């Protein structure tokens, strides 16, 4: 009997054994059947995958020279345990070493995409689940329940730091290289997705406990927009990026990400934020030909903060009156109204005392009638949603982060929030950065 026939015979035997069990337990529940069949699928998957790889050989003969210049020497065959999406399989591989530097090499690992004892698909499955659930404990349980993979949370954490960190560092380096080449006037690759006719970038931040205190994680969203129903502006998110650390590193990496999503070199985009200085800095440097908009809801919240402290429960009438003026573009009147209220007393809270100044400094970013006429969005809903997604993953009960781990999970979470195409793009980048 050949190897392929032996595989079929073994799977047939185990299937018949399963069916005998079913026949012997006529009163079992559907749950019992599901669990038995899932167990059979897991075992059969491992057997089939292991035998399939064995049928394809132990790996080609090592060709060429080691990176150090030495020649590969065949050392025999070695067995390796590999974690896959089906479970752990055992592989027999041809193994070579370099006498000059002592490096070991198995061509089969390279042929099959095996790295660090993981198959590509098995590793991807772990990383996707790690970013999609709210903790490493849940990731451990989800992998066991849904995929039959027994992976300790400490291992999941280590893999996230390694490969999520690889994604973050790869995008940082790519953005840095693109920018420096552009500054020198050199030709740079065209945006992978081509330039977008109408593109927006929305920026915000969310506080996360990291390195012993609460610090801000910067979050960005790229989106397209156009006319929607009933005269509304329709917004379609196309991707996210979140980072922790130096603000300029985030801004440049965010620019590099937006560049390939359609921003291009000219930086023509509608940039929406809450008016924070780091957001203004991004717009000034990376979107010099763009339009800056203070998110409508953030602007209105400033009016409500002043109104609540000044009038308490009676604030609604006053705030709605000034809010209407803001909507109509009467920004100078809004500033005067705020100054009039602030002049009635002293001792305002720190954030409230600067309300008039907040509107005065950002008056050009609050020309809402002109923005609506031009068809620009004035809300930051896409990045607000992203911030919620980041908070859900990074601000769970008892979660305390170190910078390295946070940067890594943010990179993976950003890709996961963007959907299948965005995740596949990020996964390809992780591989290219190896």
N, C-alpha and C positions, 0 to 999 in steps of 0.2 A: 504494500500500500504506500503510495506517495504521500508527501507531506501535506498537500492540499486535501487529499482524501481523508487523511487522519484528522485534520481540523474539522472537516464536515462531520465525520463520524462522532467525534467527541461532543460537538454541539448538539447533534441529533440525540446522542445518548442522554445528555443532561436535560434536553427538552422533554424527552420521553419520561425521565424521572420526575420532572415537574408535573407533567400531566397525570402520572400515577398518583402523585400526592393530591392533586385536585380531585381525582376520582374517589380517593379514599376519604375525603373530607367534604361530603356533599352539603354540610350545614355551615361551612365556613362563611365569613362575611366577605363583602367586597373588599374591605380594607385588608383582610388576610390575603386575598388573591393578589391585590396590588403589591403588597410587600414581598410576597413570594416571587412574583414575576420581576419586580425591580431587582431583587437579589440575583435572580437568574441572569438578567440583562447585564448586571455589573460583572458577574463572573465570566459570562460568555464574551463580553466586550474585551476584558483583559486577555482571555485566552486567544481570541481571534486577532487582536492587535499584536500580541507578542509573537504568535506564529506567523503572522503576515510579514512582520519585519524580518524574522528569521529566514523566511522564504527568499527575501531579497538579498541575502548575503550578509557578510560580516563587515562590509566596507571595502572600498577600493584600496588599491595599493597607494601608499603615500608617495606623491610625486613632488619633484622640485626640492627646494632646500628650506630649512627652518629660517625664521626671520633673522636669526643671528648669522646665517651663512653656512651652518653645519648641515650635514646630511642625515636624513631620517634612518633609523635602524629598527628593523622589525623585532619586537620583543615577545611576540606570541599573541594569544587571545585572552581578553579579560572580560569578565561579566560585570554589568553595571545595572543597578536598579534605577529606573526612570519613572518619575511621576507624570502621568498623562491625564487627559480628561476622562479616561476610562478607569483609572486607578494605577497601581504600581505594576510595571512590567519589568522583566529581566531580559537583557540583551547581551549577546556574545559579540564582542567587537575586536577587530584587529587593532593592535596597539603598537605605537612607535615612540621612540625617544630620540632626542638629539644629544649625542655625546658631548657636544661643545658646551651647551647651556643647561642641559638636563631637562628641557621642556618635554612634556608628554603630549601625544597627539593621537586621536582616534578619528580617522576619516568618516566613520559612520555617524559620529556625533554631528559633524559638519553637514553631511548629506541630509540628515533627518531633522536638522534644526534643534538639536539637543544642547541645552546650556545649563550648567550647574545642576545636572540631574533632573532637569525638567524638559518636557516636550513643549514646543511653542504653544500649542493649543491648551495644554494643561496649565501652563503659566498664565496665559491670557485669561483663562477662566478664573483663576485665583484673584488676579488683579482687578478684574471687572467686578467681581462680587465684593471685594474689599472696599471699593469706592462706592458701591451701590447700597450697602447697608450702613447702619449707624455706628458700628464698632467692630473691632477685630474679633471680639467674642461672637458676635452675630455672624461674622464672615465664616468663622470656624464651623458654627452650627449649620449655616446654609450650605457650605461645601459638602458636609457630611450627609445632610438630608437630601439635597437636590442632585448632587453629582457623585455621591459615594466616595468622595475624596477625604481622607483623614489627614488634615493639615493643621498642626498646632498654631495657635494664634501668634506665638512668638516667631514662627516661620513666616506667616503671612506678613507680619510687621516688617521683618527683614527684607522680604521680597518687595514690598511697597517702597521701602526706603531706597532700595537699589534701583528698581526700574522706574518708579515715579521720579526719583531724583535724576535718573538718566534723561527722562523726557524734559524735565524742567531745565536742566543744564544744557541740553541740546538746543532747546528753543532760545535760551539766553544767548548762547554762542552764535546761533544763526542770525539773530536780530542784530547783535553787535557787529558781525561781519557785514551784513547788508548795509547798515548805517554808515560804517566807516568807508566802505567802497563808494557809497553814494556821495559822501562828503568829499572824497578825493576825485569825484567826477568820473569814476570808472563805471563800466557797464555792469549792471546787476541782473540777476534772473528776473523774468517777468513774474507777476503774481500768479501763483499756481491756479487760481480760479478765475483769472482775468479781472480787469477793473469793473467795479460795480457803478452803475449809473447813479443810483441813490443809495448811499450807505450811511449808517449811523453808528456811533460808538457811545455807549452809556457806561459811566464809571461811578463806583461807590465803594464803601468799605464796611467791614463787619468786624466786631471785636471778638477775639479768640484768646483763651488762656494759653500762653506759650512762654517758655523760658521764665517761669515764675511770676508772671503778671499778665494783665490784659493788654493786648496789643492789636493794632488794626491789620487785618488782612485786606489787601486791595483786590477789587473784583472788577472785571470789565466784560462787556457784552458787545458783540458785533451784530448788526441787524440791517436788513433791507427794509425799505418803506415805500409806500405809494398810496394812491387814492383807495379808500375803502367804502363801505356802505354808509349811507346817510351823511355823506360829507366828512366822515371820520378818516383819520390817517391809519392805514393798516400797516402793522409792523410784523416782520417775520424774523425771529432770531436765527442767526446762522452760526453762532459759536461763542464760547466763553473762555476767559483766562483769569486765573486767580493766583496771587503770589504773596509771599511774606518776606520781608527784609528791607533792603534799601529801596527807597521810593524810585530812584532813577533806574534801578535794575528792572523794577516792575514796569515803569513807563516805556522803557525801550523794548522789553520783551513783548509787552502788549502791542506796541507799534509793529513789531515784526510779525506778530500773529495777525493783526489787522491788515498788514500789507498783503499777505498771501490770501486773505479772505476777500480782497478786492479793493483795499484802500489805495494801493499804488504809492508812487513817490510824491505826487503832488499834495497828498493829504487833504483832499476834498471830502469832508465828512461833516455831518451834524454831530457835535459832541455834547452830550447831555450829562449834567451832574448837579450836585447840590451847591456848587459855588466854592468848594474847597480849593485852597491854593494849589495842592498837588494836581488836581484835575485841570485847573487853569494852566499849570505848567506843561501838562501833557498836550493840551490843545495848542498852546503857543509854539511849541517846538516841533511837534509831529503832525499837526493838522493846521498849518499856517493859513491855508486857503479855505478852511472850514468855517462853520457857523457854530458859535457857542450858545447853548441854551441852559438856563437854570431850570431844573425840573419843576414843573408847575406845583406839584404837591409839596415839595420841600419849601418853596416860596410861601405857599399858603400856610404851612405849619408854623413858619416864623410869625405870621400875623396872629395865628391862634395862640401861640405862646405868650405874646404881648397881651392879647385880649384877655386871656384867662387870668393873668396876674393883675391886670388893671381892673377888670370888671367881674371876675369870678363867674358865677352862674349866669350873669346877665351879659356875657361876652358875645353871644351869637349875633345879635342885631348889629353891633359895631363891626365885628369881623366880617360879616357878610357884605356890609356896605363898602368896606375898603377892598375886599376881595373882588367885588364887581369892578371897581376902578382899575385894579390890577389887570383884570381880564380885558378891559377896554383899552389898555395901554396908557392909562393916565398915571404913569409912574411917579412924576413929580408930585402929584397930589397925594399919592400913597406915602411918599417920604414925608411930606408935611404933616399928614395925619398921624404918622408914627411919632414924629417929633413933638407934636402937640400933646399926645398921650404921655410920652416919656417926660415932658416938662412939668407934669402935674405933681411929681414927687421925686424923691431920691431913694436910694437903697434897692434898686432893681437887681434881680438876679443877673449874673454875669452874661449869660447868653441873651437875655432879653434887652439889656441896656444898649446893645449894639444893633438893635433891629433897624433903625433908620439908616445907620451906616451900612448895614448889610445890603439894603435895597439901593442905596446911593452908589456903592462901589460896583454893583452888578446891573445897573439900569439897562445897559445895552444888551445884556443877556436875558432881559425880561420883556422884550418887545413882542409880546404874545400875539397881538393882532397881525403883525408882519409875518411871524412864523406860521401862523395858521393860513394866511393867504398864500404863502410860498409852498404850503403842503408839508411843512416839517412837523415831526412829532415833538411834543413838549413834555412828555412824561418819560420816566425812567423805569417803566415796568419790567423791561427785560432784565436789567441788572438787579432790580429788587428781587425778582424771582430767583436769580442766580445766588444772591446773598442768602436767601432762605435755604437753598440747596446746600450751600457751604455750611451754614449754621447747623443744619440737620446732621451733617456728617461730622463736624468738628467741635460741636458744642454740646455733646451728649453729657449725661450725668457722670460726673467724676473724670471727664476727659482732661488730661494735662499733656501738653505737647512740648516736644523739643523742636527747635527750628528745622533740623534736618528732616524729621518725620513729617512735620506740617507741610513743608515745601513739597515733599513727595506726594502726599495724599491730595494736596490742592491741585497738582498737575493732573493726576488721574481723575479726580472728581470733575475737573473742568471738562475733560474729554468725555467722561460719562454723561454729563448733563447735556452735551451737544447731540446726543443720539448716535445711532449706529454708524453713520458715515463719518462723523467726527471721531468716534472711538477708533474706527479702522485706520483713519489717517494718523492718529496719535500712535497707534500700535506699530505702524510702519516706521514712524520716526524713532520709536524705541529701538527697533531692530537696526536701523541705519546708524544709530548712535553707538552701537556696541563696539 
